[in-house]
Structure formats: structure tokens, C-alpha cells
Amino acid sequence: GWLPEQARLLTGRTGWVVAHQQGLGKNQSLELDLGAQRMVTGLILQGGKYRDVNIFIKRFRVTYSTNGTDWSHILEENSNRVKVLHV
């Protein structure tokens, strides 16, 4: 029920919003361009409410790219399995 443009990247006191994307299926994604290579040490996920129902992400995967074309998954330690993060 949430639209991609409701996502935000907070840096200090400013926010950032993605452009609207049509046709996202069950496996939705959110792509962020940080402008340069950066070390991301954490994510904060915020749920919401839709028609009196609490909605939030329960699990997700993280992929990364330095060129926006070739993507790599974060993997389980000592494994080739994609790491699934649980909230």
C-alpha cells in the first residue's frame, strides 16, 4: 500500500525522496544513489498504518553496485547464500 516516493533518505536535517515508479510487483525494491562510494553501517526502517492495519517490513535483502548496472548481494558469512536481514 505504500508508494516508493514515500521512502526517504535522511542526512542531517534534510530529506530525499525517490521518483514514482510504476508496476512494482511482489518483490519491490528501492534504489538509492549516494553520489559516491560510501560505507553504509546501518538502516532504519519505519513502518506505518494503512486503514487501521500496522504495516512494516519483516525481512529484506541488500544489494550494492558501484556503476548502477552490475549488482552484488550481501552474502551470509563464509557462504554463497544471499543474506536475508530480519527486523
C-alpha positions as CSV (number, residue, x, y, z in Angstrom):
1,G,0.0,0.0,0.0
2,W,3.0,2.4,0.3
3,L,4.3,4.2,-2.7
4,P,8.1,4.3,-3.4
5,E,8.1,8.1,-3.2
6,Q,7.2,7.8,0.5
7,A,10.7,6.5,1.2
8,R,13.2,9.0,2.4
9,L,17.0,9.2,3.0
10,L,17.7,11.4,5.9
11,T,21.1,13.1,6.1
12,G,21.2,15.5,9.0
13,R,18.1,17.7,8.8
14,T,17.3,17.2,5.1
15,G,15.4,14.5,3.4
16,W,15.4,12.9,0.0
17,V,12.6,11.3,-2.0
18,V,12.7,8.8,-4.9
19,A,10.7,9.4,-8.1
20,H,7.5,7.5,-8.6
21,Q,7.9,4.1,-10.3
22,Q,5.0,2.2,-11.9
23,G,4.4,-1.5,-11.9
24,L,6.4,-2.8,-8.9
25,G,5.5,-6.4,-8.2
26,K,5.7,-8.5,-5.1
27,N,9.5,-8.2,-4.9
28,Q,9.7,-4.5,-4.6
29,S,13.0,-2.7,-4.5
30,L,14.3,0.8,-3.6
31,E,17.4,2.0,-5.3
32,L,19.5,4.8,-3.7
33,D,22.3,6.7,-5.4
34,L,24.6,8.0,-2.6
35,G,26.5,10.1,-5.2
36,A,29.9,8.5,-4.3
37,Q,31.2,5.2,-2.8
38,R,30.2,5.2,0.9
39,M,30.3,2.8,3.8
40,V,26.8,2.2,5.0
41,T,26.8,1.0,8.6
42,G,23.1,0.8,9.3
43,L,19.5,1.2,8.1
44,I,16.4,2.4,9.9
45,L,13.1,1.1,8.7
46,Q,9.9,2.7,9.7
47,G,6.5,1.1,9.5
48,G,3.2,2.8,9.0
49,K,-0.5,2.3,9.2
50,Y,-3.0,1.6,6.4
51,R,-6.7,1.5,7.2
52,D,-6.0,0.7,10.9
53,V,-3.6,-2.1,10.0
54,N,0.1,-1.8,11.0
55,I,2.4,-2.3,8.1
56,F,6.1,-2.9,8.2
57,I,9.0,-4.8,6.6
58,K,9.8,-8.1,8.2
59,R,12.8,-9.1,6.1
60,F,14.8,-7.8,3.3
61,R,18.0,-8.2,1.2
62,V,20.6,-5.7,0.4
63,T,22.4,-5.4,-3.0
64,Y,25.0,-2.9,-4.0
65,S,26.6,-1.5,-7.1
66,T,29.4,1.0,-8.0
67,N,28.1,1.5,-11.5
68,G,24.3,1.0,-11.3
69,T,24.4,-1.9,-13.7
70,D,26.3,-4.7,-12.0
71,W,24.8,-5.7,-8.7
72,S,26.1,-7.9,-5.8
73,H,24.1,-9.3,-2.9
74,I,25.3,-9.1,0.7
75,L,26.1,-12.7,1.5
76,E,26.0,-14.9,4.6
77,E,29.4,-15.0,6.3
78,N,31.5,-17.9,4.9
79,S,28.8,-18.8,2.4
80,N,27.5,-18.0,-1.1
81,R,23.9,-17.7,0.2
82,V,22.2,-14.3,0.0
83,K,21.8,-12.8,3.5
84,V,18.3,-12.1,4.4
85,L,18.0,-9.5,7.2
86,H,15.2,-9.8,9.7
87,V,13.7,-6.9,11.5
